[in-house]
Amino acid sequence: MKILVVGAGSAVGKLLVVNLERDHEIIRSSRNGSDLDLDLSDLSKLTVLPPAIDVVVHLAASYGGKLPYQMVEAEKVNVVGTTILLQKAIEAGVNHFVYVSSVSALLTHNSPYWSAYALSKRHAEEMARLMCDTSNTKLTILQPSQLYGETENFRSRQPFLYHVIDRVQSNSDITIQGSSDPQRNFLHVDDLVQVITRVIEKKISGTYSVTHPTDCSFKELSNEAIEAFQSSSKVVFDPEKPDIPDNVFAFDDTLYQLIDFFPSISLKEGMRRIASNRSA
């Protein structure tokens, strides 16, 4: 198959391209320096797609922020950029559009983690469904949980995880704000790459959460990092500070059954890989 990867310069995109190009013809797209330069924040640069593309994998995104201009940027890139990219894909006769969204799209305004990013991702999903329904284009929406990997590329999105790693590497104690132990769901990037690859090759359509089968707490995360780095760090709580809310979602293995693959990289293994990479 000929596959266009939009966001090929991202941490996920680079690994996905390496995995896909073993068996497929890949066209890399990013803001610059790729086979096809596309900047979703500059809609004037969205042009006609190359012919005979079978699949578009859309990874590019704006994470927005709390300031008004950052919210506008998130909506422009994640919603308008996605819909125009999909329009170009439909016009080019692309058979299958794979949109890598976020499990944050499932959040509501009652969540302390609701944001312009979450809202714009959900809005983009809804627009993609509408466009694909009216054009008979196969659509897959994947909603991964909190991604991490061996490189530093994920630090900005997972500041606590990498803060823990920094602390244990220097044998410093880890302080968890509040007296509760907040829950999270971390997914290793290699597992996501395998999921996307199998979705493409098995021609799966639909909307699916892509989460690790096991949630973990901040303390569990810290202890796995301590063990991986053979650190003398300790975990302490600061009850004088407000508790940190959980941010986890119901686990659904529907997609994993369809593609015959479950995320296999445990947090223990993920921390071991990071420790090994840092010591190299």
ZADO-1210 file (C-alpha; in nm, 4 decimals, padded with zeros to 6 digits):
<atoms>
<atom x="00.0000" y="00.0000" z="00.0000" code="MET" pos="1"/>
<atom x="00.0965" y="00.3623" z="-00.0467" code="LYS" pos="2"/>
<atom x="00.0583" y="00.5369" z="00.2896" code="ILE" pos="3"/>
<atom x="00.0814" y="00.9082" z="00.3657" code="LEU" pos="4"/>
<atom x="00.1894" y="00.9763" z="00.7255" code="VAL" pos="5"/>
<atom x="00.0991" y="01.3304" z="00.8306" code="VAL" pos="6"/>
<atom x="00.3063" y="01.4279" z="01.1324" code="GLY" pos="7"/>
<atom x="00.5905" y="01.1989" z="01.0256" code="ALA" pos="8"/>
<atom x="00.8417" y="01.4167" z="01.2092" code="GLY" pos="9"/>
<atom x="00.6777" y="01.3601" z="01.5473" code="SER" pos="10"/>
<atom x="00.8032" y="01.1044" z="01.7987" code="ALA" pos="11"/>
<atom x="00.5219" y="00.8663" z="01.7076" code="VAL" pos="12"/>
<atom x="00.5512" y="00.9429" z="01.3372" code="GLY" pos="13"/>
<atom x="00.9205" y="00.8584" z="01.3126" code="LYS" pos="14"/>
<atom x="00.8718" y="00.5184" z="01.4752" code="LEU" pos="15"/>
<atom x="00.5586" y="00.4462" z="01.2729" code="LEU" pos="16"/>
<atom x="00.7347" y="00.5213" z="00.9448" code="VAL" pos="17"/>
<atom x="01.0183" y="00.2834" z="01.0320" code="VAL" pos="18"/>
<atom x="00.7665" y="00.0102" z="01.1101" code="ASN" pos="19"/>
<atom x="00.5476" y="00.0652" z="00.8033" code="LEU" pos="20"/>
<atom x="00.8179" y="00.1079" z="00.5424" code="GLU" pos="21"/>
<atom x="00.9225" y="-00.2562" z="00.5799" code="ARG" pos="22"/>
<atom x="00.6163" y="-00.3597" z="00.3778" code="ASP" pos="23"/>
<atom x="00.4651" y="-00.0434" z="00.2317" code="HIS" pos="24"/>
<atom x="00.5495" y="00.2649" z="00.0270" code="GLU" pos="25"/>
<atom x="00.5561" y="00.5587" z="00.2667" code="ILE" pos="26"/>
<atom x="00.5177" y="00.9302" z="00.1937" code="ILE" pos="27"/>
<atom x="00.6371" y="01.1395" z="00.4878" code="ARG" pos="28"/>
<atom x="00.4627" y="01.4667" z="00.5609" code="SER" pos="29"/>
<atom x="00.5575" y="01.7276" z="00.8207" code="SER" pos="30"/>
<atom x="00.5980" y="02.1025" z="00.8416" code="ARG" pos="31"/>
<atom x="00.9239" y="02.0970" z="00.6507" code="ASN" pos="32"/>
<atom x="01.2035" y="01.8714" z="00.5302" code="GLY" pos="33"/>
<atom x="00.9762" y="01.5837" z="00.4294" code="SER" pos="34"/>
<atom x="00.8444" y="01.4264" z="00.1109" code="ASP" pos="35"/>
<atom x="00.5367" y="01.6492" z="00.1327" code="LEU" pos="36"/>
<atom x="00.5440" y="01.9664" z="00.3437" code="ASP" pos="37"/>
<atom x="00.2100" y="02.0262" z="00.5200" code="LEU" pos="38"/>
<atom x="00.1561" y="02.2763" z="00.8000" code="ASP" pos="39"/>
<atom x="-00.1930" y="02.2463" z="00.9445" code="LEU" pos="40"/>
<atom x="-00.1513" y="02.5833" z="01.1162" code="SER" pos="41"/>
<atom x="-00.1094" y="02.7478" z="00.7732" code="ASP" pos="42"/>
<atom x="-00.4097" y="02.6303" z="00.5775" code="LEU" pos="43"/>
<atom x="-00.2932" y="02.8003" z="00.2584" code="SER" pos="44"/>
<atom x="-00.0229" y="02.5322" z="00.2305" code="LYS" pos="45"/>
<atom x="-00.2730" y="02.2454" z="00.2240" code="LEU" pos="46"/>
<atom x="-00.2714" y="02.1504" z="-00.1406" code="THR" pos="47"/>
<atom x="-00.3661" y="01.8563" z="-00.3616" code="VAL" pos="48"/>
<atom x="-00.2391" y="01.5234" z="-00.2288" code="LEU" pos="49"/>
<atom x="-00.0274" y="01.2933" z="-00.4470" code="PRO" pos="50"/>
<atom x="-00.2226" y="01.0396" z="-00.6515" code="PRO" pos="51"/>
<atom x="-00.2892" y="00.6734" z="-00.5701" code="ALA" pos="52"/>
<atom x="-00.2605" y="00.7023" z="-00.1902" code="ILE" pos="53"/>
<atom x="-00.4382" y="00.4151" z="-00.0188" code="ASP" pos="54"/>
<atom x="-00.4197" y="00.5312" z="00.3433" code="VAL" pos="55"/>
<atom x="-00.3650" y="00.8622" z="00.5232" code="VAL" pos="56"/>
<atom x="-00.2475" y="00.8406" z="00.8844" code="VAL" pos="57"/>
<atom x="-00.3023" y="01.1735" z="01.0578" code="HIS" pos="58"/>
<atom x="-00.0804" y="01.2275" z="01.3654" code="LEU" pos="59"/>
<atom x="-00.0270" y="01.6043" z="01.3602" code="ALA" pos="60"/>
<atom x="-00.1823" y="01.8088" z="01.6408" code="ALA" pos="61"/>
<atom x="-00.1705" y="02.1281" z="01.8426" code="SER" pos="62"/>
<atom x="-00.1750" y="02.0793" z="02.2200" code="TYR" pos="63"/>
<atom x="-00.3134" y="02.4268" z="02.2771" code="GLY" pos="64"/>
<atom x="-00.2988" y="02.5847" z="02.6204" code="GLY" pos="65"/>
<atom x="-00.4987" y="02.7990" z="02.8619" code="LYS" pos="66"/>
<atom x="-00.4568" y="03.1345" z="02.6878" code="LEU" pos="67"/>
<atom x="-00.7184" y="03.2430" z="02.4327" code="PRO" pos="68"/>
<atom x="-00.4774" y="03.2496" z="02.1373" code="TYR" pos="69"/>
<atom x="-00.3595" y="02.8968" z="02.2260" code="GLN" pos="70"/>
<atom x="-00.7191" y="02.7757" z="02.2306" code="MET" pos="71"/>
<atom x="-00.7760" y="02.9282" z="01.8881" code="VAL" pos="72"/>
<atom x="-00.4614" y="02.7576" z="01.7601" code="GLU" pos="73"/>
<atom x="-00.5817" y="02.4188" z="01.8905" code="ALA" pos="74"/>
<atom x="-00.9174" y="02.4603" z="01.7173" code="GLU" pos="75"/>
<atom x="-00.7583" y="02.5790" z="01.3943" code="LYS" pos="76"/>
<atom x="-00.5044" y="02.2969" z="01.3705" code="VAL" pos="77"/>
<atom x="-00.6977" y="02.0092" z="01.5249" code="ASN" pos="78"/>
<atom x="-01.0391" y="02.0806" z="01.3768" code="VAL" pos="79"/>
<atom x="-01.0088" y="02.2985" z="01.0668" code="VAL" pos="80"/>
<atom x="-00.6721" y="02.1517" z="00.9676" code="GLY" pos="81"/>
<atom x="-00.8023" y="01.7980" z="01.0066" code="THR" pos="82"/>
<atom x="-01.1191" y="01.8614" z="00.8075" code="THR" pos="83"/>
<atom x="-00.9329" y="02.0274" z="00.5213" code="ILE" pos="84"/>
<atom x="-00.6767" y="01.7460" z="00.5165" code="LEU" pos="85"/>
<atom x="-00.9617" y="01.4963" z="00.5064" code="LEU" pos="86"/>
<atom x="-01.1304" y="01.6948" z="00.2289" code="GLN" pos="87"/>
<atom x="-00.8088" y="01.6715" z="00.0240" code="LYS" pos="88"/>
<atom x="-00.7872" y="01.2989" z="00.0978" code="ALA" pos="89"/>
<atom x="-01.1446" y="01.2422" z="-00.0177" code="ILE" pos="90"/>
<atom x="-01.0837" y="01.4443" z="-00.3351" code="GLU" pos="91"/>
<atom x="-00.7711" y="01.2346" z="-00.4027" code="ALA" pos="92"/>
<atom x="-00.9715" y="00.9119" z="-00.3694" code="GLY" pos="93"/>
<atom x="-00.8006" y="00.7910" z="-00.0521" code="VAL" pos="94"/>
<atom x="-00.9663" y="00.4704" z="00.0682" code="ASN" pos="95"/>
<atom x="-00.8859" y="00.4840" z="00.4397" code="HIS" pos="96"/>
<atom x="-00.8282" y="00.7774" z="00.6770" code="PHE" pos="97"/>
<atom x="-00.6739" y="00.6944" z="01.0169" code="VAL" pos="98"/>
<atom x="-00.7049" y="00.9770" z="01.2676" code="TYR" pos="99"/>
<atom x="-00.4902" y="00.9425" z="01.5793" code="VAL" pos="100"/>
<atom x="-00.6868" y="01.1472" z="01.8297" code="SER" pos="101"/>
<atom x="-00.6583" y="01.1205" z="02.2091" code="SER" pos="102"/>
<atom x="-00.8445" y="00.9552" z="02.4928" code="VAL" pos="103"/>
<atom x="-00.8798" y="01.3130" z="02.6192" code="SER" pos="104"/>
<atom x="-01.1567" y="01.3505" z="02.3614" code="ALA" pos="105"/>
<atom x="-01.3747" y="01.1479" z="02.6006" code="LEU" pos="106"/>
<atom x="-01.3468" y="01.4103" z="02.8766" code="LEU" pos="107"/>
<atom x="-01.6391" y="01.6360" z="02.9622" code="THR" pos="108"/>
<atom x="-01.6527" y="01.9852" z="03.1094" code="HIS" pos="109"/>
<atom x="-01.6847" y="01.8286" z="03.4569" code="ASN" pos="110"/>
<atom x="-01.3323" y="01.6885" z="03.4363" code="SER" pos="111"/>
<atom x="-01.0453" y="01.8897" z="03.5916" code="PRO" pos="112"/>
<atom x="-00.8447" y="01.7888" z="03.2832" code="TYR" pos="113"/>
<atom x="-01.0907" y="01.9280" z="03.0280" code="TRP" pos="114"/>
<atom x="-00.9055" y="02.1588" z="02.7900" code="SER" pos="115"/>
<atom x="-00.8995" y="02.3159" z="02.4456" code="ALA" pos="116"/>
<atom x="-00.6949" y="02.0163" z="02.3336" code="TYR" pos="117"/>
<atom x="-00.9568" y="01.7672" z="02.4557" code="ALA" pos="118"/>
<atom x="-01.2454" y="01.9673" z="02.3145" code="LEU" pos="119"/>
<atom x="-01.0819" y="02.0264" z="01.9765" code="SER" pos="120"/>
<atom x="-00.9921" y="01.6588" z="01.9446" code="LYS" pos="121"/>
<atom x="-01.3539" y="01.5605" z="02.0060" code="ARG" pos="122"/>
<atom x="-01.4770" y="01.8229" z="01.7608" code="HIS" pos="123"/>
<atom x="-01.2290" y="01.6960" z="01.4986" code="ALA" pos="124"/>
<atom x="-01.3523" y="01.3390" z="01.5505" code="GLU" pos="125"/>
<atom x="-01.7131" y="01.4469" z="01.4954" code="GLU" pos="126"/>
<atom x="-01.6280" y="01.6379" z="01.1783" code="MET" pos="127"/>
<atom x="-01.4255" y="01.3438" z="01.0457" code="ALA" pos="128"/>
<atom x="-01.7187" y="01.1071" z="01.1030" code="ARG" pos="129"/>
<atom x="-01.9570" y="01.3420" z="00.9248" code="LEU" pos="130"/>
<atom x="-01.7276" y="01.3868" z="00.6253" code="MET" pos="131"/>
<atom x="-01.6494" y="01.0176" z="00.5914" code="CYS" pos="132"/>
<atom x="-02.0150" y="00.9165" z="00.6285" code="ASP" pos="133"/>
<atom x="-02.1121" y="01.1454" z="00.3412" code="THR" pos="134"/>
<atom x="-01.8258" y="01.0293" z="00.1185" code="SER" pos="135"/>
<atom x="-01.8173" y="00.6557" z="00.1995" code="ASN" pos="136"/>
<atom x="-01.4522" y="00.6873" z="00.3055" code="THR" pos="137"/>
<atom x="-01.3304" y="00.4306" z="00.5600" code="LYS" pos="138"/>
<atom x="-01.2479" y="00.6079" z="00.8868" code="LEU" pos="139"/>
<atom x="-01.0597" y="00.4869" z="01.1927" code="THR" pos="140"/>
<atom x="-01.0310" y="00.7037" z="01.5028" code="ILE" pos="141"/>
<atom x="-00.7766" y="00.5916" z="01.7621" code="LEU" pos="142"/>
<atom x="-00.7763" y="00.7468" z="02.1101" code="GLN" pos="143"/>
<atom x="-00.4453" y="00.6638" z="02.2811" code="PRO" pos="144"/>
<atom x="-00.3859" y="00.7310" z="02.6497" code="SER" pos="145"/>
<atom x="-00.0758" y="00.9018" z="02.7909" code="GLN" pos="146"/>
<atom x="00.2201" y="00.8152" z="02.5697" code="LEU" pos="147"/>
<atom x="00.5812" y="00.7714" z="02.6757" code="TYR" pos="148"/>
<atom x="00.8995" y="00.6206" z="02.5352" code="GLY" pos="149"/>
<atom x="01.2751" y="00.6108" z="02.5584" code="GLU" pos="150"/>
<atom x="01.3372" y="00.9524" z="02.4029" code="THR" pos="151"/>
<atom x="01.2795" y="01.2961" z="02.5534" code="GLU" pos="152"/>
<atom x="01.0166" y="01.3826" z="02.2910" code="ASN" pos="153"/>
<atom x="00.7327" y="01.2905" z="02.5272" code="PHE" pos="154"/>
<atom x="00.8516" y="01.5018" z="02.8208" code="ARG" pos="155"/>
<atom x="00.6303" y="01.8025" z="02.7483" code="SER" pos="156"/>
<atom x="00.3174" y="01.5837" z="02.7518" code="ARG" pos="157"/>
<atom x="00.4181" y="01.3659" z="03.0490" code="GLN" pos="158"/>
<atom x="00.6026" y="01.6048" z="03.2827" code="PRO" pos="159"/>
<atom x="00.5457" y="01.4023" z="03.6008" code="PHE" pos="160"/>
<atom x="00.6693" y="01.0754" z="03.4506" code="LEU" pos="161"/>
<atom x="00.9934" y="01.2309" z="03.3310" code="TYR" pos="162"/>
<atom x="01.0290" y="01.4308" z="03.6530" code="HIS" pos="163"/>
<atom x="01.0187" y="01.0985" z="03.8387" code="VAL" pos="164"/>
<atom x="01.2831" y="00.9546" z="03.6085" code="ILE" pos="165"/>
<atom x="01.5082" y="01.2579" z="03.6619" code="ASP" pos="166"/>
<atom x="01.4659" y="01.2312" z="04.0393" code="ARG" pos="167"/>
<atom x="01.5410" y="00.8604" z="04.0655" code="VAL" pos="168"/>
<atom x="01.8396" y="00.8905" z="03.8352" code="GLN" pos="169"/>
<atom x="01.9892" y="01.1431" z="04.0790" code="SER" pos="170"/>
<atom x="01.8819" y="00.9355" z="04.3851" code="ASN" pos="171"/>
<atom x="01.6502" y="01.2161" z="04.4967" code="SER" pos="172"/>
<atom x="01.3203" y="01.1554" z="04.6740" code="ASP" pos="173"/>
<atom x="00.9901" y="01.1923" z="04.4876" code="ILE" pos="174"/>
<atom x="00.7150" y="01.4009" z="04.6430" code="THR" pos="175"/>
<atom x="00.3524" y="01.3347" z="04.5479" code="ILE" pos="176"/>
<atom x="00.1231" y="01.6269" z="04.6170" code="GLN" pos="177"/>
<atom x="-00.1636" y="01.5494" z="04.8581" code="GLY" pos="178"/>
<atom x="-00.2369" y="01.2323" z="05.0516" code="SER" pos="179"/>
<atom x="-00.4055" y="01.0262" z="04.7780" code="SER" pos="180"/>
<atom x="-00.2249" y="00.8265" z="04.5089" code="ASP" pos="181"/>
<atom x="-00.3620" y="00.9464" z="04.1725" code="PRO" pos="182"/>
<atom x="-00.4255" y="00.6939" z="03.8945" code="GLN" pos="183"/>
<atom x="-00.3071" y="00.7236" z="03.5348" code="ARG" pos="184"/>
<atom x="-00.2881" y="00.5078" z="03.2224" code="ASN" pos="185"/>
<atom x="00.0448" y="00.5097" z="03.0400" code="PHE" pos="186"/>
<atom x="00.0910" y="00.3560" z="02.6944" code="LEU" pos="187"/>
<atom x="00.4343" y="00.2884" z="02.5483" code="HIS" pos="188"/>
<atom x="00.4757" y="00.4395" z="02.2015" code="VAL" pos="189"/>
<atom x="00.5905" y="00.1060" z="02.0544" code="ASP" pos="190"/>
<atom x="00.2553" y="-00.0465" z="02.1460" code="ASP" pos="191"/>
<atom x="00.0706" y="00.2376" z="01.9732" code="LEU" pos="192"/>
<atom x="00.2833" y="00.1913" z="01.6605" code="VAL" pos="193"/>
<atom x="00.1884" y="-00.1776" z="01.6503" code="GLN" pos="194"/>
<atom x="-00.1799" y="-00.0898" z="01.6913" code="VAL" pos="195"/>
<atom x="-00.1751" y="00.1637" z="01.4060" code="ILE" pos="196"/>
<atom x="00.0125" y="-00.0764" z="01.1785" code="THR" pos="197"/>
<atom x="-00.2342" y="-00.3587" z="01.2380" code="ARG" pos="198"/>
<atom x="-00.5339" y="-00.1279" z="01.1951" code="VAL" pos="199"/>
<atom x="-00.4014" y="-00.0307" z="00.8522" code="ILE" pos="200"/>
<atom x="-00.3134" y="-00.3811" z="00.7398" code="GLU" pos="201"/>
<atom x="-00.6391" y="-00.5342" z="00.8652" code="LYS" pos="202"/>
<atom x="-00.8426" y="-00.2403" z="00.7270" code="LYS" pos="203"/>
<atom x="-01.0209" y="-00.1806" z="01.0574" code="ILE" pos="204"/>
<atom x="-01.2691" y="00.1060" z="01.0803" code="SER" pos="205"/>
<atom x="-01.4502" y="00.2588" z="01.3774" code="GLY" pos="206"/>
<atom x="-01.3626" y="00.4552" z="01.6915" code="THR" pos="207"/>
<atom x="-01.1523" y="00.2910" z="01.9618" code="TYR" pos="208"/>
<atom x="-00.9740" y="00.3842" z="02.2824" code="SER" pos="209"/>
<atom x="-00.6126" y="00.2668" z="02.2850" code="VAL" pos="210"/>
<atom x="-00.5171" y="00.2292" z="02.6495" code="THR" pos="211"/>
<atom x="-00.2933" y="-00.0049" z="02.8429" code="HIS" pos="212"/>
<atom x="-00.4869" y="-00.2888" z="03.0089" code="PRO" pos="213"/>
<atom x="-00.3472" y="-00.1838" z="03.3488" code="THR" pos="214"/>
<atom x="-00.3762" y="00.1563" z="03.5157" code="ASP" pos="215"/>
<atom x="-00.1098" y="00.2626" z="03.7634" code="CYS" pos="216"/>
<atom x="-00.0696" y="00.5113" z="04.0457" code="SER" pos="217"/>
<atom x="00.1990" y="00.7748" z="04.0841" code="PHE" pos="218"/>
<atom x="00.3563" y="00.5688" z="04.3615" code="LYS" pos="219"/>
<atom x="00.3597" y="00.2549" z="04.1468" code="GLU" pos="220"/>
<atom x="00.5188" y="00.4516" z="03.8636" code="LEU" pos="221"/>
<atom x="00.7818" y="00.5882" z="04.0999" code="SER" pos="222"/>
<atom x="00.8611" y="00.2466" z="04.2464" code="ASN" pos="223"/>
<atom x="00.9019" y="00.0932" z="03.9004" code="GLU" pos="224"/>
<atom x="01.1434" y="00.3725" z="03.8093" code="ALA" pos="225"/>
<atom x="01.3360" y="00.3284" z="04.1353" code="ILE" pos="226"/>
<atom x="01.3754" y="-00.0423" z="04.0650" code="GLU" pos="227"/>
<atom x="01.4766" y="00.0106" z="03.7014" code="ALA" pos="228"/>
<atom x="01.7446" y="00.2647" z="03.7922" code="PHE" pos="229"/>
<atom x="01.8463" y="00.0778" z="04.1102" code="GLN" pos="230"/>
<atom x="01.7985" y="00.4083" z="04.2866" code="SER" pos="231"/>
<atom x="01.7951" y="00.4917" z="04.6574" code="SER" pos="232"/>
<atom x="01.5093" y="00.7389" z="04.6081" code="SER" pos="233"/>
<atom x="01.2002" y="00.7206" z="04.8277" code="LYS" pos="234"/>
<atom x="00.8383" y="00.8203" z="04.7643" code="VAL" pos="235"/>
<atom x="00.6789" y="01.0669" z="05.0060" code="VAL" pos="236"/>
<atom x="00.3405" y="01.2399" z="05.0124" code="PHE" pos="237"/>
<atom x="00.2784" y="01.6051" z="05.0981" code="ASP" pos="238"/>
<atom x="-00.0660" y="01.6130" z="05.2684" code="PRO" pos="239"/>
<atom x="-00.0442" y="01.9900" z="05.3056" code="GLU" pos="240"/>
<atom x="-00.1045" y="02.0209" z="04.9301" code="LYS" pos="241"/>
<atom x="-00.4379" y="01.9431" z="04.7584" code="PRO" pos="242"/>
<atom x="-00.4875" y="01.5916" z="04.6192" code="ASP" pos="243"/>
<atom x="-00.4257" y="01.5337" z="04.2486" code="ILE" pos="244"/>
<atom x="-00.7360" y="01.3947" z="04.0719" code="PRO" pos="245"/>
<atom x="-00.7308" y="01.0619" z="03.8878" code="ASP" pos="246"/>
<atom x="-00.7351" y="01.0626" z="03.5077" code="ASN" pos="247"/>
<atom x="-00.8241" y="00.7128" z="03.3852" code="VAL" pos="248"/>
<atom x="-01.0813" y="00.5666" z="03.1492" code="PHE" pos="249"/>
<atom x="-01.2822" y="00.2462" z="03.1214" code="ALA" pos="250"/>
<atom x="-01.0817" y="-00.0276" z="02.9501" code="PHE" pos="251"/>
<atom x="-01.2268" y="-00.1679" z="02.6259" code="ASP" pos="252"/>
<atom x="-01.0453" y="-00.4479" z="02.4427" code="ASP" pos="253"/>
<atom x="-01.2702" y="-00.4494" z="02.1323" code="THR" pos="254"/>
<atom x="-00.9979" y="-00.3193" z="01.9027" code="LEU" pos="255"/>
<atom x="-00.7343" y="-00.5518" z="02.0469" code="TYR" pos="256"/>
<atom x="-00.9559" y="-00.8510" z="01.9745" code="GLN" pos="257"/>
<atom x="-01.0050" y="-00.7320" z="01.6148" code="LEU" pos="258"/>
<atom x="-00.6342" y="-00.6841" z="01.5447" code="ILE" pos="259"/>
<atom x="-00.5154" y="-00.9795" z="01.7549" code="ASP" pos="260"/>
<atom x="-00.2774" y="-00.7616" z="01.9570" code="PHE" pos="261"/>
<atom x="-00.2777" y="-00.6319" z="02.3136" code="PHE" pos="262"/>
<atom x="-00.0320" y="-00.3701" z="02.4440" code="PRO" pos="263"/>
<atom x="00.2511" y="-00.5803" z="02.5792" code="SER" pos="264"/>
<atom x="00.4953" y="-00.3313" z="02.7300" code="ILE" pos="265"/>
<atom x="00.4346" y="-00.3071" z="03.1043" code="SER" pos="266"/>
<atom x="00.5372" y="-00.0032" z="03.3048" code="LEU" pos="267"/>
<atom x="00.8160" y="-00.2155" z="03.4546" code="LYS" pos="268"/>
<atom x="00.9494" y="-00.2939" z="03.1072" code="GLU" pos="269"/>
<atom x="00.9032" y="00.0670" z="02.9952" code="GLY" pos="270"/>
<atom x="01.1063" y="00.1990" z="03.2881" code="MET" pos="271"/>
<atom x="01.3725" y="-00.0637" z="03.2255" code="ARG" pos="272"/>
<atom x="01.4024" y="00.0534" z="02.8632" code="ARG" pos="273"/>
<atom x="01.4339" y="00.4173" z="02.9670" code="ILE" pos="274"/>
<atom x="01.6998" y="00.3311" z="03.2247" code="ALA" pos="275"/>
<atom x="01.8922" y="00.1291" z="02.9665" code="SER" pos="276"/>
<atom x="01.8695" y="00.4116" z="02.7128" code="ASN" pos="277"/>
<atom x="01.9952" y="00.6712" z="02.9624" code="ARG" pos="278"/>
<atom x="02.2894" y="00.4588" z="03.0624" code="SER" pos="279"/>
<atom x="02.3947" y="00.3949" z="02.7016" code="ALA" pos="280"/>
</atoms>
